[in-house]
Amino acid sequence: MNATLNRSILLVEDNPMDVDLTKKAFTRRNLNNPIEVARDGEEALAWIPRWEAGERTPGIILLDLKLPRVDGLEVLRQIKAHPTFRIIPVVILTTSAEDSDIQTAYQLGANSYIIKPVDFAKFMDVAEQIDSYWTLLNKPSP
């Protein structure tokens, strides 16, 4: 059994419609992982001290780049700079197709970069791929 199966997914997303869309897509996939939501970059970074205090880390972080208060690239920078939590897989899930965002995200340690599809059926495909690879196939660090 993959250790990611019972770990949460941290969704960092400020758009309530995208949060609902993501949750619906994963529900339709019968994904059993609980989904925690951080609605801006500051909320996402507030998880770091909680993890340091012993709360269980997520199996994966789905991170939007265009966030209020602290942008997604800064969230990525801080997570990947942390000596303990840099091993958490971070998948960028954003509307940005800018080459500079893609390049910077990978330079900062993103594990994958996915441009959000606008259509629900295509988003379901993305959810299926995330579910299949990151929660079923990928063997995370213990």
N, CA, C and O of each residue as an XYZ file, in Angstrom:
568
protein
N       0.844     -1.185      0.000
C       0.000      0.000      0.000
C       0.886      1.245      0.000
O       1.852      1.319      0.760
N       0.567      2.206     -0.835
C       1.316      3.439     -0.956
C       1.037      4.333      0.254
O      -0.116      4.512      0.647
N       2.094      4.891      0.838
C       1.934      5.754      2.015
C       1.130      7.010      1.700
O       0.562      7.621      2.605
N       1.075      7.406      0.420
C       0.336      8.600      0.050
C      -1.172      8.359      0.130
O      -1.940      9.316      0.224
N      -1.607      7.096      0.094
C      -3.034      6.802      0.047
C      -3.816      7.414      1.200
O      -4.934      7.886      0.993
N      -3.267      7.419      2.397
C      -4.013      7.945      3.527
C      -3.577      9.345      3.928
O      -4.068      9.877      4.924
N      -2.680      9.942      3.189
C      -2.237     11.293      3.496
C      -3.108     12.313      2.785
O      -3.681     12.034      1.733
N      -3.198     13.486      3.368
C      -4.030     14.525      2.775
C      -3.366     15.123      1.538
O      -2.180     14.930      1.274
N      -4.177     15.847      0.806
C      -3.713     16.662     -0.310
C      -3.910     18.100      0.143
O      -5.004     18.471      0.566
N      -2.866     18.910      0.058
C      -2.999     20.332      0.370
C      -3.223     21.064     -0.945
O      -2.335     21.117     -1.795
N      -4.408     21.624     -1.104
C      -4.762     22.402     -2.285
C      -4.604     23.872     -1.931
O      -5.297     24.381     -1.050
N      -3.694     24.553     -2.618
C      -3.475     25.979     -2.372
C      -4.094     26.719     -3.550
O      -3.522     26.779     -4.638
N      -5.269     27.278     -3.312
C      -6.088     27.850     -4.386
C      -6.984     28.942     -3.822
O      -7.686     28.720     -2.835
N      -6.967     30.122     -4.440
C      -7.769     31.232     -3.941
C      -9.131     31.351     -4.620
O     -10.014     32.034     -4.100
N      -9.320     30.711     -5.755
C     -10.574     30.818     -6.481
C     -11.558     29.768     -5.963
O     -11.333     28.572     -6.149
N     -12.656     30.203     -5.307
C     -13.608     29.239     -4.733
C     -14.180     28.276     -5.778
O     -14.437     27.112     -5.471
N     -14.380     28.753     -7.006
C     -14.904     27.872     -8.051
C     -13.900     26.780     -8.397
O     -14.286     25.634     -8.627
N     -12.611     27.127     -8.436
C     -11.583     26.120     -8.718
C     -11.428     25.135     -7.560
O     -11.144     23.957     -7.776
N     -11.617     25.623     -6.323
C     -11.586     24.721     -5.162
C     -12.713     23.704     -5.296
O     -12.496     22.502     -5.140
N     -13.927     24.196     -5.588
C     -15.077     23.298     -5.741
C     -14.870     22.335     -6.902
O     -15.163     21.145     -6.784
N     -14.369     22.842     -8.020
C     -14.127     22.008     -9.195
C     -13.130     20.895     -8.866
O     -13.333     19.741     -9.242
N     -12.072     21.244     -8.173
C     -11.050     20.255     -7.801
C     -11.645     19.200     -6.874
O     -11.435     18.003     -7.071
N     -12.388     19.647     -5.866
C     -12.999     18.704     -4.927
C     -13.981     17.774     -5.647
O     -14.002     16.570     -5.391
N     -14.798     18.338     -6.552
C     -15.753     17.517     -7.305
C     -15.029     16.506     -8.184
O     -15.428     15.344     -8.264
N     -13.969     16.950     -8.839
C     -13.220     16.046     -9.716
C     -12.636     14.885     -8.917
O     -12.709     13.736     -9.351
N     -12.057     15.177     -7.755
C     -11.483     14.107     -6.939
C     -12.574     13.223     -6.322
O     -12.377     12.017     -6.173
N     -13.707     13.805     -5.968
C     -14.822     13.005     -5.442
C     -15.313     12.031     -6.509
O     -15.570     10.862     -6.221
N     -15.440     12.514     -7.727
C     -15.875     11.636     -8.817
C     -14.865     10.530     -9.103
O     -15.223      9.471     -9.618
N     -13.609     10.781     -8.768
C     -12.566      9.761     -8.936
C     -12.533      8.813     -7.738
O     -11.739      7.873     -7.710
N     -13.396      9.059     -6.746
C     -13.419      8.260     -5.515
C     -12.089      8.316     -4.778
O     -11.659      7.337     -4.168
N     -11.449      9.468     -4.842
C     -10.183      9.659     -4.144
C     -10.459      9.697     -2.646
O     -11.304     10.465     -2.187
N      -9.756      8.878     -1.895
C      -9.995      8.780     -0.458
C      -9.144      9.732      0.370
O      -9.358      9.850      1.577
N      -8.197     10.406     -0.243
C      -7.349     11.325      0.501
C      -8.143     12.562      0.907
O      -8.835     13.147      0.073
N      -8.056     12.970      2.169
C      -8.711     14.220      2.561
C      -8.038     15.400      1.861
O      -6.829     15.388      1.627
N      -8.825     16.406      1.533
C      -8.284     17.600      0.878
C      -8.346     18.756      1.860
O      -9.418     19.153      2.316
N      -7.168     19.289      2.174
C      -7.056     20.496      2.993
C      -6.912     21.663      2.020
O      -6.286     21.512      0.972
N      -7.480     22.822      2.349
C      -7.422     23.964      1.446
C      -6.779     25.153      2.142
O      -7.158     25.525      3.252
N      -5.797     25.740      1.466
C      -5.234     27.028      1.863
C      -5.674     28.010      0.778
O      -5.430     27.772     -0.405
N      -6.312     29.096      1.164
C      -6.928     29.997      0.190
C      -6.030     31.153     -0.258
O      -6.443     31.985     -1.065
N      -4.831     31.202      0.256
C      -3.843     32.166     -0.239
C      -2.463     31.676      0.192
O      -2.342     30.698      0.930
N      -1.431     32.367     -0.276
C      -0.076     31.937      0.020
C       0.277     31.994      1.497
O       1.043     31.168      1.992
N      -0.286     32.974      2.201
C      -0.018     33.095      3.635
C      -0.578     31.888      4.396
O       0.079     31.348      5.286
N      -1.798     31.472      4.039
C      -2.388     30.287      4.679
C      -1.553     29.045      4.377
O      -1.382     28.180      5.236
N      -1.038     28.964      3.158
C      -0.207     27.809      2.786
C       1.057     27.776      3.641
O       1.426     26.721      4.158
N       1.716     28.911      3.794
C       2.952     28.963      4.579
C       2.686     28.737      6.068
O       3.581     28.314      6.800
N       1.463     29.017      6.517
C       1.120     28.791      7.924
C       1.110     27.294      8.265
O       1.114     26.934      9.442
N       1.098     26.425      7.257
C       1.171     24.991      7.516
C       2.564     24.568      7.996
O       2.693     23.597      8.742
N       3.594     25.287      7.575
C       4.966     24.876      7.918
C       5.163     24.750      9.430
O       5.641     23.710      9.883
N       4.813     25.770     10.237
C       4.988     25.582     11.685
C       4.101     24.469     12.260
O       4.458     23.833     13.251
N       2.955     24.244     11.635
C       2.090     23.151     12.097
C       2.770     21.804     11.853
O       2.730     20.921     12.709
N       3.390     21.649     10.693
C       4.124     20.408     10.399
C       5.321     20.267     11.341
O       5.620     19.178     11.830
N       5.999     21.394     11.584
C       7.144     21.356     12.514
C       6.709     20.938     13.909
O       7.475     20.324     14.651
N       5.455     21.279     14.266
C       4.923     20.932     15.589
C       4.393     19.494     15.638
O       3.927     19.038     16.682
N       4.467     18.785     14.509
C       4.095     17.380     14.532
C       2.876     16.984     13.723
O       2.583     15.795     13.604
N       2.150     17.955     13.158
C       1.026     17.569     12.303
C       1.566     16.838     11.081
O       2.649     17.149     10.587
N       0.816     15.886     10.611
C       1.249     15.068      9.477
C       1.320     15.899      8.201
O       0.424     16.689      7.903
N       2.389     15.706      7.467
C       2.551     16.435      6.205
C       1.642     15.830      5.145
O       1.281     14.656      5.227
N       1.273     16.633      4.146
C       0.441     16.097      3.071
C       1.257     15.171      2.171
O       2.485     15.237      2.136
N       0.553     14.316      1.451
C       1.220     13.453      0.480
C       1.610     14.217     -0.763
O       2.536     13.827     -1.474
N       0.903     15.309     -1.029
C       1.162     16.142     -2.202
C       0.565     17.520     -1.962
O      -0.425     17.673     -1.246
N       1.187     18.518     -2.575
C       0.652     19.880     -2.543
C       0.309     20.261     -3.974
O       1.155     20.176     -4.865
N      -0.940     20.682     -4.196
C      -1.366     21.226     -5.484
C      -1.373     22.742     -5.309
O      -2.156     23.276     -4.524
N      -0.514     23.422     -6.031
C      -0.234     24.832     -5.769
C      -0.534     25.716     -6.972
O       0.045     25.547     -8.045
N      -1.451     26.662     -6.774
C      -1.699     27.693     -7.779
C      -0.583     28.728     -7.654
O      -0.014     28.898     -6.575
N      -0.269     29.412     -8.735
C       0.776     30.438     -8.674
C       0.222     31.824     -8.387
O       0.835     32.612     -7.666
N      -0.926     32.113     -8.950
C      -1.508     33.459     -8.840
C      -2.364     33.542     -7.584
O      -3.579     33.349     -7.625
N      -1.699     33.834     -6.460
C      -2.361     33.853     -5.154
C      -2.267     35.235     -4.521
O      -1.300     35.957     -4.764
N      -3.255     35.615     -3.713
C      -3.138     36.870     -2.962
C      -2.180     36.719     -1.779
O      -1.874     35.605     -1.353
N      -1.725     37.822     -1.272
C      -0.871     37.954     -0.088
C       0.550     37.449     -0.308
O       1.500     38.217     -0.160
N       0.716     36.192     -0.654
C       2.035     35.639     -0.983
C       1.826     34.780     -2.229
O       0.987     33.879     -2.230
N       2.591     35.058     -3.292
C       2.349     34.306     -4.531
C       2.871     32.871     -4.438
O       3.668     32.531     -3.563
N       2.396     32.046     -5.368
C       2.716     30.629     -5.341
C       4.190     30.325     -5.486
O       4.680     29.356     -4.907
N       4.910     31.139     -6.252
C       6.345     30.886     -6.400
C       7.085     31.081     -5.079
O       8.043     30.364     -4.791
N       6.643     32.047     -4.280
C       7.268     32.247     -2.966
C       6.909     31.095     -2.021
O       7.748     30.654     -1.236
N       5.679     30.614     -2.095
C       5.283     29.449     -1.294
C       6.172     28.266     -1.674
O       6.713     27.582     -0.805
N       6.317     28.031     -2.973
C       7.163     26.945     -3.463
C       8.601     27.125     -2.977
O       9.223     26.171     -2.510
N       9.124     28.336     -3.084
C      10.498     28.631     -2.666
C      10.699     28.259     -1.200
O      11.693     27.624     -0.848
N       9.754     28.657     -0.347
C       9.915     28.409      1.088
C       9.763     26.926      1.445
O      10.483     26.415      2.303
N       8.831     26.243      0.790
C       8.661     24.810      1.073
C       9.893     24.032      0.614
O      10.397     23.175      1.339
N      10.371     24.333     -0.582
C      11.506     23.584     -1.130
C      12.831     23.978     -0.470
O      13.825     23.268     -0.618
N      12.856     25.103      0.259
C      14.058     25.500      0.986
C      14.097     24.887      2.384
O      15.125     24.928      3.058
N      12.976     24.322      2.812
C      12.904     23.753      4.164
C      13.635     22.409      4.179
O      13.380     21.566      3.319
N      14.538     22.194      5.141
C      15.322     20.959      5.156
C      14.496     19.684      5.311
O      14.914     18.622      4.850
N      13.350     19.773      5.944
C      12.519     18.579      6.142
C      11.407     18.457      5.102
O      11.159     17.366      4.588
N      10.746     19.552      4.793
C       9.537     19.492      3.982
C       9.777     19.642      2.489
O       8.836     19.557      1.700
N      11.016     19.862      2.093
C      11.303     19.997      0.661
C      11.037     18.712     -0.117
O      10.953     18.737     -1.345
N      10.903     17.590      0.590
C      10.628     16.319     -0.103
C       9.151     16.143     -0.451
O       8.803     15.223     -1.192
N       8.273     17.011      0.074
C       6.848     16.901     -0.267
C       6.691     17.232     -1.755
O       7.135     18.294     -2.193
N       6.073     16.355     -2.532
C       5.860     16.670     -3.949
C       4.943     17.881     -4.102
O       3.887     17.955     -3.473
N       5.353     18.819     -4.934
C       4.548     20.000     -5.221
C       4.236     20.013     -6.711
O       5.131     20.073     -7.554
N       2.941     19.954     -7.011
C       2.476     20.031     -8.392
C       1.857     21.401     -8.582
O       0.898     21.765     -7.901
N       2.415     22.153     -9.510
C       1.851     23.460     -9.840
C       0.607     23.202    -10.681
O       0.667     22.507    -11.695
N      -0.518     23.765    -10.257
C      -1.790     23.633    -10.964
C      -2.320     25.051    -11.125
O      -2.930     25.603    -10.209
N      -2.083     25.635    -12.296
C      -2.304     27.057    -12.486
C      -2.804     27.373    -13.887
O      -2.748     26.530    -14.782
N      -3.291     28.588    -14.069
C      -3.706     29.040    -15.394
C      -2.528     29.624    -16.168
O      -2.632     29.830    -17.377
N      -1.430     29.888    -15.505
C      -0.292     30.530    -16.155
C       0.452     29.579    -17.089
O       0.924     28.513    -16.694
N       0.533     30.012    -18.340
C       1.315     29.260    -19.328
C       2.590     30.028    -19.676
O       3.249     29.729    -20.672
N       2.930     31.014    -18.853
C       4.116     31.841    -19.087
C       5.385     31.013    -18.949
O       5.577     30.323    -17.948
N       6.245     31.082    -19.949
C       7.511     30.342    -19.904
C       8.317     30.687    -18.656
O       8.942     29.816    -18.052
N       8.297     31.975    -18.270
C       9.081     32.376    -17.091
C       8.546     31.728    -15.824
O       9.332     31.347    -14.957
N       7.212     31.588    -15.689
C       6.635     30.917    -14.518
C       7.009     29.437    -14.513
O       7.377     28.883    -13.477
N       6.910     28.807    -15.679
C       7.239     27.379    -15.780
C       8.702     27.151    -15.412
O       9.020     26.275    -14.608
N       9.589     27.949    -16.009
C      11.025     27.796    -15.748
C      11.346     28.048    -14.273
O      12.081     27.279    -13.654
N      10.793     29.126    -13.717
C      11.066     29.454    -12.318
C      10.537     28.361    -11.391
O      11.209     27.981    -10.432
N       9.340     27.857    -11.673
C       8.766     26.807    -10.831
C       9.672     25.577    -10.796
O       9.923     25.015     -9.730
N      10.160     25.165    -11.962
C      11.053     24.000    -11.977
C      12.395     24.306    -11.315
O      12.960     23.447    -10.637
N      12.907     25.513    -11.503
C      14.170     25.877    -10.847
C      14.027     25.864     -9.322
O      14.982     25.573     -8.602
N      12.826     26.183     -8.841
C      12.585     26.196     -7.396
C      12.254     24.819     -6.828
O      12.123     24.660     -5.614
N      12.120     23.820     -7.707
C      11.915     22.462     -7.229
C      10.531     21.880     -7.438
O      10.215     20.844     -6.852
N       9.689     22.512     -8.258
C       8.372     21.930     -8.542
C       8.564     20.531     -9.125
O       9.496     20.288     -9.891
N       7.673     19.622     -8.753
C       7.755     18.256     -9.256
C       7.002     18.082    -10.568
O       7.280     17.158    -11.332
N       6.048     18.971    -10.828
C       5.266     18.915    -12.051
C       4.609     20.273    -12.256
O       4.414     21.026    -11.301
N       4.266     20.585    -13.507
C       3.618     21.857    -13.821
C       2.454     21.556    -14.752
O       2.652     21.102    -15.879
N       1.247     21.808    -14.280
C       0.044     21.516    -15.059
C      -0.742     22.809    -15.247
O      -1.015     23.529    -14.287
N      -1.100     23.092    -16.494
C      -1.937     24.252    -16.781
C      -3.390     23.801    -16.648
O      -3.821     22.842    -17.289
N      -4.140     24.522    -15.795
C      -5.530     24.150    -15.518
C      -6.362     24.200    -16.789
O      -6.378     25.209    -17.494
N      -7.050     23.106    -17.073
C      -7.988     23.156    -18.196
C      -9.245     23.915    -17.780
O      -9.626     23.901    -16.610
N      -9.886     24.577    -18.743
C     -11.090     25.330    -18.408
C     -12.336     24.455    -18.415
O     -13.322     24.774    -17.750
N     -12.300     23.392    -19.136
C     -13.481     22.538    -19.282
C     -13.458     21.402    -18.261
O     -12.413     20.797    -18.019
N     -14.624     21.114    -17.661
C     -14.698     20.151    -16.570
C     -14.240     18.754    -16.984
O     -13.551     18.080    -16.218
N     -14.613     18.313    -18.182
C     -14.211     16.973    -18.636
C     -12.686     16.868    -18.710
O     -12.110     15.852    -18.320
N     -12.037     17.918    -19.210
C     -10.569     17.905    -19.284
C      -9.973     17.992    -17.884
O      -8.932     17.395    -17.608
N     -10.636     18.739    -17.000
C     -10.152     18.818    -15.627
C     -10.263     17.455    -14.954
O      -9.405     17.090    -14.150
N     -11.309     16.704    -15.273
C     -11.450     15.336    -14.752
C     -10.264     14.479    -15.196
O      -9.760     13.663    -14.425
N      -9.824     14.665    -16.437
C      -8.650     13.929    -16.922
C      -7.420     14.276    -16.088
O      -6.637     13.399    -15.726
N      -7.259     15.560    -15.790
C      -6.124     16.001    -14.968
C      -6.221     15.371    -13.574
O      -5.229     14.869    -13.045
N      -7.426     15.399    -12.983
C      -7.619     14.801    -11.654
C      -7.285     13.313    -11.690
O      -6.667     12.790    -10.762
N      -7.690     12.634    -12.757
C      -7.397     11.203    -12.888
C      -5.889     10.961    -12.952
O      -5.373     10.037    -12.323
N      -5.189     11.803    -13.720
C      -3.745     11.638    -13.841
C      -3.044     11.932    -12.516
O      -2.118     11.217    -12.132
N      -3.478     12.977    -11.817
C      -2.890     13.288    -10.510
C      -3.146     12.139     -9.545
O      -2.242     11.695     -8.837
N      -4.383     11.664     -9.524
C      -4.746     10.550     -8.648
C      -3.923      9.315     -8.990
O      -3.320      8.702     -8.108
N      -3.898      8.951    -10.263
C      -3.193      7.727    -10.678
C      -1.712      7.789    -10.357
O      -1.155      6.848     -9.790
N      -1.075      8.889    -10.716
C       0.368      8.945    -10.514
C       0.749      9.257     -9.074
O       1.473      8.484     -8.446
N       0.267     10.389     -8.538
C       0.758     10.874     -7.254
C       0.204     10.132     -6.052
O       0.873     10.056     -5.021
N      -1.007      9.579     -6.153
C      -1.528      8.883     -4.972
C      -1.512      7.371     -5.098
O      -1.650      6.672     -4.094
N      -1.348      6.846     -6.310
C      -1.323      5.389     -6.463
C       0.041      4.838     -6.880
O       0.527      3.874     -6.287
N       0.659      5.440     -7.891
C       1.894      4.887     -8.434
C       3.174      5.389     -7.770
O       4.108      4.621     -7.537
N       3.203      6.676     -7.471
C       4.414      7.276     -6.931
C       4.717      6.724     -5.537
O       3.832      6.645     -4.686
N       5.950      6.352     -5.320
C       6.400      5.873     -4.010
C       7.048      7.052     -3.289
O       8.162      7.447     -3.631
N       6.353      7.625     -2.283
C       6.896      8.799     -1.586
C       7.991      8.425     -0.599
O       8.167      7.260     -0.240
N       8.714      9.439     -0.176
C       9.696      9.254      0.879
C       8.947      8.943      2.175
O       7.899      9.537      2.429
N       9.458      8.027      3.000
C       8.768      7.694      4.268
C       8.775      8.870      5.233
O       8.242      8.765      6.338
